[in-house]
């Protein structure tokens, strides 16, 4: 199931339709109606993701949007040495990942 955030974001197909509409000299409102987006969203898309020379290229735009996307937080196992050591020790002792997970939940119930 797709989250609301991703339905709102422009897809590669949306960007191609925007570029085709601009190339055909269609109004932004008409382009927006054809792809089911608000005209404000299409204006923002064009403004944010046009090339430095002002031209709108769908592949450039998609790449720029991907580069600006938020990256996930660093994994806790990589960030915390005590956690990494604990997990390594238990794996060495042949504990299963489920056993390790349950033990961590018991010992650190207060620490999300």
DSSP file (Angstrom, degrees, kcal/mol; ACC not computed):
  #  RESIDUE AA STRUCTURE BP1 BP2  ACC     N-H-->O    O-->H-N    N-H-->O    O-->H-N    TCO  KAPPA ALPHA  PHI   PSI    X-CA   Y-CA   Z-CA
    1    1 A X              0   0    0      0, 0.0     2,-0.3     0, 0.0     0, 0.0   0.000 360.0 360.0 360.0 135.4    0.0    0.0    0.0
    2    2 A X        -     0   0    0      1,-0.1     2,-0.1     2,-0.0     5,-0.0  -0.652 360.0-125.0 -86.8 136.8    1.4    3.4   -0.9
    3    3 A X     >  -     0   0    0     -2,-0.3     4,-1.5     1,-0.1     3,-0.4  -0.357  23.1-110.8 -77.1 162.3    1.5    6.1    1.8
    4    4 A X  H  > S+     0   0    0      1,-0.2     4,-1.8     2,-0.2     5,-0.2   0.846 115.9  61.5 -60.8 -34.8   -0.1    9.5    1.3
    5    5 A X  H  > S+     0   0    0      1,-0.2     4,-1.5     2,-0.2    -1,-0.2   0.908 106.1  44.6 -59.1 -43.0    3.3   11.1    1.1
    6    6 A X  H  4 S+     0   0    0     -3,-0.4    -1,-0.2     1,-0.2    -2,-0.2   0.791 108.5  56.1 -77.8 -26.8    4.2    9.2   -1.9
    7    7 A X  H  < S+     0   0    0     -4,-1.5    -1,-0.2     1,-0.2    -2,-0.2   0.855 109.4  48.6 -68.9 -33.1    0.9    9.7   -3.7
    8    8 A X  H  < S+     0   0    0     -4,-1.8    -2,-0.2    -5,-0.2    -1,-0.2   0.849  96.6  85.7 -73.6 -34.0    1.4   13.4   -3.3
    9    9 A X  S  < S-     0   0    0     -4,-1.5     2,-0.2    -5,-0.2    32,-0.0  -0.342  90.9-104.4 -69.4 148.8    4.9   13.3   -4.6
   10   10 A X        -     0   0    0     31,-0.1     2,-0.1     4,-0.1    -1,-0.1  -0.530  34.5-145.7 -74.4 137.1    5.4   13.5   -8.4
   11   11 A X     >  -     0   0    0     -2,-0.2     4,-2.3    -4,-0.1     5,-0.2  -0.429  30.2-101.0 -92.6 173.0    6.3   10.3  -10.1
   12   12 A X  H  > S+     0   0    0      1,-0.2     4,-2.1     2,-0.2     5,-0.2   0.904 126.2  52.4 -60.1 -40.5    8.6    9.8  -13.1
   13   13 A X  H  > S+     0   0    0      2,-0.2     4,-2.3     1,-0.2    -1,-0.2   0.900 107.7  51.3 -63.5 -40.5    5.4    9.5  -15.2
   14   14 A X  H  > S+     0   0    0      1,-0.2     4,-2.4     2,-0.2    -1,-0.2   0.923 109.9  50.0 -60.0 -43.6    4.0   12.8  -13.8
   15   15 A X  H  X S+     0   0    0     -4,-2.3     4,-2.4     1,-0.2    -2,-0.2   0.873 109.3  50.4 -66.0 -36.8    7.3   14.5  -14.6
   16   16 A X  H  X S+     0   0    0     -4,-2.1     4,-2.7     2,-0.2    -1,-0.2   0.918 110.8  49.6 -65.6 -42.1    7.3   13.2  -18.2
   17   17 A X  H  X S+     0   0    0     -4,-2.3     4,-2.5     2,-0.2    -2,-0.2   0.885 110.4  50.8 -63.7 -39.0    3.7   14.4  -18.6
   18   18 A X  H  X S+     0   0    0     -4,-2.4     4,-2.7     2,-0.2     5,-0.2   0.941 111.8  46.9 -62.9 -47.2    4.7   17.8  -17.3
   19   19 A X  H  X S+     0   0    0     -4,-2.4     4,-2.4     1,-0.2    -2,-0.2   0.910 112.9  49.2 -62.2 -42.4    7.6   18.1  -19.7
   20   20 A X  H  X S+     0   0    0     -4,-2.7     4,-1.7     2,-0.2    -1,-0.2   0.913 112.0  49.1 -62.6 -42.2    5.4   17.0  -22.6
   21   21 A X  H  <>S+     0   0    0     -4,-2.5     5,-2.9     2,-0.2    -2,-0.2   0.907 111.8  47.8 -64.3 -42.3    2.7   19.6  -21.6
   22   22 A X  H ><5S+     0   0    0     -4,-2.7     3,-1.5     1,-0.2    -1,-0.2   0.902 110.5  52.2 -64.1 -40.0    5.3   22.3  -21.4
   23   23 A X  H 3<5S+     0   0    0     -4,-2.4    -1,-0.2     1,-0.3    -2,-0.2   0.840 109.4  49.9 -64.1 -32.6    6.8   21.3  -24.8
   24   24 A X  T 3<5S-     0   0    0     -4,-1.7    -1,-0.3    -5,-0.2    -2,-0.2   0.296 116.6-116.7 -87.8   9.3    3.2   21.5  -26.2
   25   25 A X  T < 5 +     0   0    0     -3,-1.5    -3,-0.2     1,-0.2     2,-0.2   0.820  58.5 160.1  58.4  34.5    2.8   25.0  -24.7
   26   26 A X      < -     0   0    0     -5,-2.9    -1,-0.2    -6,-0.1     2,-0.1  -0.522  45.3-102.6 -80.1 154.7   -0.1   23.8  -22.5
   27   27 A X     >  -     0   0    0     -2,-0.2     4,-2.3     1,-0.1     5,-0.2  -0.391  25.8-117.7 -72.2 156.4   -1.0   25.9  -19.4
   28   28 A X  H  > S+     0   0    0      1,-0.2     4,-2.8     2,-0.2     5,-0.2   0.876 115.9  55.4 -63.1 -37.0    0.2   24.7  -16.1
   29   29 A X  H  > S+     0   0    0      2,-0.2     4,-2.2     1,-0.2    -1,-0.2   0.896 108.5  47.6 -63.7 -38.8   -3.5   24.3  -15.0
   30   30 A X  H  > S+     0   0    0      2,-0.2     4,-2.0     1,-0.2    -2,-0.2   0.913 112.5  48.8 -68.6 -41.8   -4.2   22.1  -17.9
   31   31 A X  H  X S+     0   0    0     -4,-2.3     4,-1.3     2,-0.2    -2,-0.2   0.933 111.3  50.9 -60.5 -45.7   -1.1   19.9  -17.3
   32   32 A X  H  X>S+     0   0    0     -4,-2.8     5,-2.3     1,-0.2     4,-0.9   0.914 109.5  49.8 -59.8 -44.4   -2.1   19.7  -13.6
   33   33 A X  H  <5S+     0   0    0     -4,-2.2     3,-0.4     1,-0.2    -1,-0.2   0.872 107.2  55.5 -62.7 -36.8   -5.6   18.6  -14.5
   34   34 A X  H  <5S+     0   0    0     -4,-2.0    -1,-0.2     1,-0.2    -2,-0.2   0.781 115.7  36.3 -70.2 -25.3   -4.3   15.9  -16.9
   35   35 A X  H  <5S-     0   0    0     -4,-1.3    -1,-0.2    -3,-0.5    -2,-0.2   0.407 112.5-113.1-107.4   1.8   -2.2   14.3  -14.2
   36   36 A X  T  <5S+     0   0    0     -4,-0.9     2,-0.3    -3,-0.4    -3,-0.2   0.819  74.9 121.7  75.5  31.0   -4.6   14.7  -11.3
   37   37 A X      < -     0   0    0     -5,-2.3    -1,-0.3    -6,-0.2    -2,-0.2  -0.808  68.5 -98.4-118.4 162.0   -2.4   17.2   -9.3
   38   38 A X     >  -     0   0    0     -2,-0.3     4,-1.8     1,-0.1     3,-0.2  -0.490  31.2-120.9 -75.0 152.5   -3.1   20.7   -8.1
   39   39 A X  H  > S+     0   0    0      1,-0.2     4,-2.5     2,-0.2     5,-0.2   0.821 113.9  59.2 -65.7 -27.6   -1.7   23.5  -10.3
   40   40 A X  H  > S+     0   0    0      2,-0.2     4,-2.6     1,-0.2    -1,-0.2   0.900 104.0  50.8 -64.5 -39.7    0.3   24.7   -7.3
   41   41 A X  H  > S+     0   0    0     -3,-0.2     4,-2.5     2,-0.2    -2,-0.2   0.897 111.1  47.8 -64.0 -39.9    2.0   21.3   -7.1
   42   42 A X  H  X S+     0   0    0     -4,-1.8     4,-2.5     2,-0.2     5,-0.2   0.914 111.0  50.6 -69.1 -41.9    2.9   21.5  -10.7
   43   43 A X  H  X S+     0   0    0     -4,-2.5     4,-2.7     2,-0.2    -2,-0.2   0.941 112.6  47.3 -57.3 -47.4    4.2   25.0  -10.4
   44   44 A X  H  X S+     0   0    0     -4,-2.6     4,-3.1     1,-0.2     5,-0.3   0.912 110.3  52.7 -60.9 -43.3    6.3   24.0   -7.4
   45   45 A X  H  X S+     0   0    0     -4,-2.5     4,-2.1     1,-0.2    -1,-0.2   0.923 112.3  44.6 -58.3 -46.2    7.6   20.9   -9.3
   46   46 A X  H  X S+     0   0    0     -4,-2.5     4,-0.8     1,-0.2    -2,-0.2   0.921 116.0  47.2 -65.6 -44.1    8.7   23.1  -12.3
   47   47 A X  H  < S+     0   0    0     -4,-2.7     3,-0.4    -5,-0.2    -2,-0.2   0.926 117.9  40.1 -64.5 -46.1   10.3   25.7  -10.0
   48   48 A X  H  < S+     0   0    0     -4,-3.1    -1,-0.2     1,-0.2    -2,-0.2   0.855 123.0  36.4 -72.2 -36.1   12.2   23.2   -7.8
   49   49 A X  H  < S+     0   0    0     -4,-2.1     8,-0.4    -5,-0.3    -1,-0.2   0.207  81.4 118.5-114.5  16.3   13.3   20.8  -10.4
   50   50 A X  S  < S-     0   0    0     -4,-0.8     6,-0.2    -3,-0.4     5,-0.1  -0.483  70.8-100.8 -76.1 154.7   14.2   22.8  -13.5
   51   51 A X    >   -     0   0    0      4,-3.3     3,-2.6    -2,-0.1    -1,-0.1  -0.237  39.3 -98.5 -67.3 163.8   17.7   22.7  -14.8
   52   52 A X  T 3  S+     0   0    0      1,-0.3    -1,-0.1     2,-0.1    -2,-0.1   0.797 125.8  57.5 -56.6 -28.3   20.0   25.7  -14.0
   53   53 A X  T 3  S-     0   0    0      2,-0.1    -1,-0.3     1,-0.0     3,-0.1   0.450 122.0-107.4 -83.1   1.9   19.3   27.1  -17.5
   54   54 A X  S <  S+     0   0    0     -3,-2.6     2,-0.2     1,-0.3    -2,-0.1   0.285  77.4 129.6  95.3 -10.4   15.5   27.1  -16.7
   55   55 A X        -     0   0    0     -5,-0.1    -4,-3.3     1,-0.0     2,-0.6  -0.500  55.4-130.7 -78.3 148.6   14.5   24.2  -18.9
   56   56 A X        +     0   0    0     -6,-0.2     2,-0.5    -2,-0.2    -6,-0.1  -0.894  27.6 176.3-103.2 117.7   12.4   21.4  -17.4
   57   57 A X     >  -     0   0    0     -2,-0.6     4,-3.0    -8,-0.4     5,-0.2  -0.986  25.0-145.5-119.7 123.6   13.7   17.9  -18.1
   58   58 A X  H  > S+     0   0    0     -2,-0.5     4,-2.3     1,-0.2     5,-0.2   0.845  99.0  47.7 -62.6 -34.2   11.8   15.1  -16.5
   59   59 A X  H  > S+     0   0    0      2,-0.2     4,-2.1     1,-0.2    -1,-0.2   0.901 114.3  46.1 -74.0 -39.5   14.9   12.9  -15.9
   60   60 A X  H  > S+     0   0    0      2,-0.2     4,-2.6     1,-0.2    -2,-0.2   0.932 114.0  50.3 -61.9 -46.1   16.9   15.8  -14.4
   61   61 A X  H  X S+     0   0    0     -4,-3.0     4,-2.4     1,-0.2    -2,-0.2   0.913 110.1  48.5 -61.0 -44.6   13.9   16.7  -12.3
   62   62 A X  H  X S+     0   0    0     -4,-2.3     4,-2.2    -5,-0.2    -1,-0.2   0.919 112.2  49.3 -63.9 -42.4   13.4   13.2  -11.0
   63   63 A X  H  X S+     0   0    0     -4,-2.1     4,-2.2     1,-0.2    -2,-0.2   0.913 110.6  50.2 -63.0 -43.1   17.1   12.9  -10.1
   64   64 A X  H  X S+     0   0    0     -4,-2.6     4,-1.6     1,-0.2    -1,-0.2   0.902 110.0  50.6 -62.2 -41.3   17.1   16.2   -8.3
   65   65 A X  H  X S+     0   0    0     -4,-2.4     4,-0.9     1,-0.2    -1,-0.2   0.904 110.4  49.8 -63.6 -41.0   14.0   15.2   -6.3
   66   66 A X  H >< S+     0   0    0     -4,-2.2     3,-0.5     1,-0.2    -1,-0.2   0.888 108.2  53.0 -65.4 -38.1   15.7   11.9   -5.3
   67   67 A X  H 3< S+     0   0    0     -4,-2.2    -1,-0.2     1,-0.2    -2,-0.2   0.834 110.1  48.1 -65.8 -32.1   18.8   13.8   -4.2
   68   68 A X  H 3< S+     0   0    0     -4,-1.6    -1,-0.2    -5,-0.2    -2,-0.2   0.610  85.2 115.6 -84.0 -12.5   16.8   16.1   -1.9
   69   69 A X  S << S-     0   0    0     -4,-0.9     2,-0.1    -3,-0.5    -3,-0.0  -0.244  76.9-102.1 -59.3 144.4   14.9   13.3   -0.3
   70   70 A X        -     0   0    0      1,-0.1     2,-0.3     0, 0.0    -1,-0.1  -0.406  33.4-135.4 -65.8 140.8   15.5   12.8    3.4
   71   71 A X        -     0   0    0     -2,-0.1     3,-0.1     1,-0.1    -1,-0.1  -0.718  25.9-102.3 -95.3 149.6   17.7    9.9    4.3
   72   72 A X        -     0   0    0     -2,-0.3    -1,-0.1     1,-0.1     3,-0.1  -0.237  44.5 -90.7 -67.5 160.2   16.9    7.6    7.1
   73   73 A X        -     0   0    0      1,-0.1    -1,-0.1     0, 0.0     2,-0.1  -0.238  53.9 -85.2 -63.4 158.6   18.6    7.9   10.5
   74   74 A X        -     0   0    0      1,-0.1    -1,-0.1    -3,-0.1     2,-0.1  -0.407  55.0 -97.4 -63.8 142.7   21.7    5.9   11.1
   75   75 A X    >>  -     0   0    0      1,-0.1     4,-1.8    -3,-0.1     3,-0.7  -0.365  25.1-130.0 -64.2 140.2   21.0    2.4   12.2
   76   76 A X  H 3> S+     0   0    0      1,-0.3     4,-2.2     2,-0.2     8,-0.2   0.849 107.3  59.0 -61.1 -34.8   21.2    2.0   16.0
   77   77 A X  H 34 S+     0   0    0      1,-0.2    -1,-0.3     2,-0.2     7,-0.2   0.833 110.2  42.8 -65.5 -30.8   23.4   -1.0   15.7
   78   78 A X  H <4 S+     0   0    0     -3,-0.7    -1,-0.2     1,-0.1    -2,-0.2   0.808 115.8  48.5 -81.5 -31.2   26.0    1.1   13.8
   79   79 A X  H  < S+     0   0    0     -4,-1.8     2,-0.6     1,-0.2    -2,-0.2   0.797 104.9  60.0 -81.4 -29.6   25.7    4.1   16.1
   80   80 A X     X  -     0   0    0     -4,-2.2     4,-2.3    -5,-0.2     5,-0.2  -0.876  55.5-168.1-114.0 113.8   26.0    2.4   19.5
   81   81 A X  H  > S+     0   0    0     -2,-0.6     4,-2.7     2,-0.2     5,-0.2   0.897  90.3  53.5 -61.5 -43.6   29.1    0.4   20.4
   82   82 A X  H  > S+     0   0    0      1,-0.2     4,-2.5     2,-0.2    -1,-0.2   0.917 111.7  46.1 -60.5 -41.0   27.5   -1.2   23.5
   83   83 A X  H  > S+     0   0    0      2,-0.2     4,-2.6     1,-0.2     5,-0.2   0.932 112.8  49.5 -65.3 -45.4   24.5   -2.5   21.5
   84   84 A X  H  X S+     0   0    0     -4,-2.3     4,-2.5     1,-0.2    -2,-0.2   0.907 112.1  48.5 -59.9 -43.0   26.8   -3.8   18.7
   85   85 A X  H  X S+     0   0    0     -4,-2.7     4,-2.6     2,-0.2    -1,-0.2   0.923 111.2  50.0 -63.7 -45.5   29.0   -5.6   21.3
   86   86 A X  H  X S+     0   0    0     -4,-2.5     4,-2.4    -5,-0.2     5,-0.2   0.942 113.3  45.4 -58.4 -49.5   26.0   -7.2   23.0
   87   87 A X  H  X S+     0   0    0     -4,-2.6     4,-2.4     1,-0.2     5,-0.2   0.914 112.7  50.9 -63.3 -43.3   24.5   -8.4   19.7
   88   88 A X  H  X S+     0   0    0     -4,-2.5     4,-2.2    -5,-0.2    -1,-0.2   0.920 111.0  48.8 -60.1 -44.8   27.9   -9.7   18.5
   89   89 A X  H  X S+     0   0    0     -4,-2.6     4,-1.7     1,-0.2    -2,-0.2   0.925 112.4  47.3 -61.7 -45.3   28.4  -11.6   21.8
   90   90 A X  H  <>S+     0   0    0     -4,-2.4     5,-2.9     1,-0.2    -1,-0.2   0.872 111.2  50.9 -68.7 -36.1   25.0  -13.2   21.7
   91   91 A X  H ><5S+     0   0    0     -4,-2.4     3,-1.6     1,-0.2    -1,-0.2   0.896 108.4  52.7 -65.7 -38.1   25.4  -14.2   18.1
   92   92 A X  H 3<5S+     0   0    0     -4,-2.2    -2,-0.2     1,-0.3    -1,-0.2   0.852 105.9  54.1 -62.9 -33.9   28.7  -15.8   19.0
   93   93 A X  T 3<5S-     0   0    0     -4,-1.7    -1,-0.3    -5,-0.2    -2,-0.2   0.329 123.5-109.5 -82.0   8.0   26.9  -17.7   21.7
   94   94 A X  T < 5 +     0   0    0     -3,-1.6    -3,-0.2     1,-0.2     2,-0.2   0.740  62.4 158.7  71.0  25.9   24.5  -19.0   19.0
   95   95 A X      < -     0   0    0     -5,-2.9    -1,-0.2    -6,-0.1     2,-0.1  -0.519  41.1-119.6 -72.8 148.1   21.5  -16.9   20.2
   96   96 A X     >  -     0   0    0     -2,-0.2     4,-2.3     1,-0.1     5,-0.2  -0.490  22.3-111.3 -81.2 159.1   18.9  -16.4   17.5
   97   97 A X  H  > S+     0   0    0      1,-0.2     4,-2.6     2,-0.2     5,-0.2   0.870 120.4  54.6 -57.2 -35.8   18.0  -12.9   16.4
   98   98 A X  H  > S+     0   0    0      2,-0.2     4,-2.4     1,-0.2    -1,-0.2   0.902 107.7  48.6 -65.4 -40.6   14.6  -13.3   18.0
   99   99 A X  H  > S+     0   0    0      2,-0.2     4,-2.4     1,-0.2    -2,-0.2   0.918 112.5  48.4 -64.6 -42.7   16.2  -14.3   21.4
  100  100 A X  H  X S+     0   0    0     -4,-2.3     4,-2.6     1,-0.2    -2,-0.2   0.929 111.5  50.3 -62.6 -45.1   18.5  -11.2   21.2
  101  101 A X  H  X S+     0   0    0     -4,-2.6     4,-2.3     1,-0.2    -2,-0.2   0.918 111.2  47.8 -60.4 -45.6   15.6   -9.0   20.3
  102  102 A X  H  X S+     0   0    0     -4,-2.4     4,-2.0     2,-0.2    -1,-0.2   0.908 112.0  50.2 -63.1 -41.3   13.5  -10.2   23.3
  103  103 A X  H  X S+     0   0    0     -4,-2.4     4,-2.7     1,-0.2     5,-0.2   0.921 111.0  48.5 -63.9 -43.7   16.4   -9.9   25.7
  104  104 A X  H  X S+     0   0    0     -4,-2.6     4,-2.4     1,-0.2    -1,-0.2   0.904 109.8  52.7 -62.6 -40.7   17.0   -6.3   24.5
  105  105 A X  H  < S+     0   0    0     -4,-2.3    -1,-0.2    -5,-0.2    -2,-0.2   0.885 112.6  45.4 -62.7 -37.9   13.3   -5.5   24.9
  106  106 A X  H >< S+     0   0    0     -4,-2.0     3,-0.7     1,-0.2    -2,-0.2   0.941 118.2  40.5 -69.6 -47.5   13.4   -6.8   28.5
  107  107 A X  H 3< S+     0   0    0     -4,-2.7    -2,-0.2     1,-0.2     3,-0.2   0.799 128.0  30.7 -73.4 -28.5   16.6   -5.1   29.5
  108  108 A X  T ><  +     0   0    0     -4,-2.4     3,-1.4    -5,-0.2    -1,-0.2  -0.211  68.7 138.3-127.9  42.9   15.9   -1.8   27.8
  109  109 A X  T <  S+     0   0    0     -3,-0.7    -1,-0.1     1,-0.3    -2,-0.1   0.810  77.4  52.2 -58.5 -30.7   12.1   -1.4   27.8
  110  110 A X  T 3  S+     0   0    0     -3,-0.2     2,-0.8     1,-0.1    -1,-0.3   0.654  97.1  75.6 -79.9 -16.3   12.5    2.3   28.7
  111  111 A X    <         0   0    0     -3,-1.4    -1,-0.1     1,-0.1    -3,-0.1  -0.835 360.0 360.0-105.3 102.4   14.9    3.0   25.8
  112  112 A X              0   0    0     -2,-0.8    -1,-0.1     0, 0.0    -3,-0.1   0.501 360.0 360.0 -71.7 360.0   13.1    3.1   22.4
